Amino acid sequence: MSEARTERDPTHPVMETEPETEFDDLDVDAPLVGIIMGSKSDLPEMEKAGEVLADKGIRYEIRVMSAHRDPNTVADYCRNARMRGLRVIIAGAGLSAALPGVAAAHSDLPVIGVPLSSRLSAMGGLDAILSIVQMPPGVPVACVGLDNARNAGHLAARILSR
């Protein structure tokens, strides 16, 4: 039992669990899932993950940030994700598909990679699939199918239900 004193009554000892119960009535609307992508052109596919989460009543946010053009923004976002209340990151990327790996390198949260195809993709998106699947040891990234952000939303919901 903690002998900490409150500002309201300095003579009253506070039990360790009391501060937690003081916040029970607060309505916190922080998103639980962060959906990130490297380009605005990825938005139509990545919004599908958001639709799945919304159908399940899970709060999320969507952001566009490039691992190549603005790596500091991606690093800051991922480093601060847990502190802001996120519990899962979904990262969609095409071509070299660096975003999911960069996210996993800067966060201890589960990262789900969504390989995305584009007109510039090698062999119909195989480059993105291999980039996400072949992460180095210690940088785990789950990978769903090509252009299948819906499954990323379902997987995020299952992770959150544990």
TATA-V440436 format. One line per field, one symbol per residue. ss: DSSP state (a for helix, b for strand, c for the rest). A space follows every 50 residues. Layout:
ss = ???
This chain:
ss = ccccbcccccccbccccaaaaaccccccccccbbbbbccaaaaaaaaaaa aaaaaccccbbbbbccccccaaaaaaaaaccccccccbbbbbbbccccaa aaaaaccccbbbbbbbcccccaaaaaaaaaaaaccccccccbbbccccaa aaaaaaaaaacc
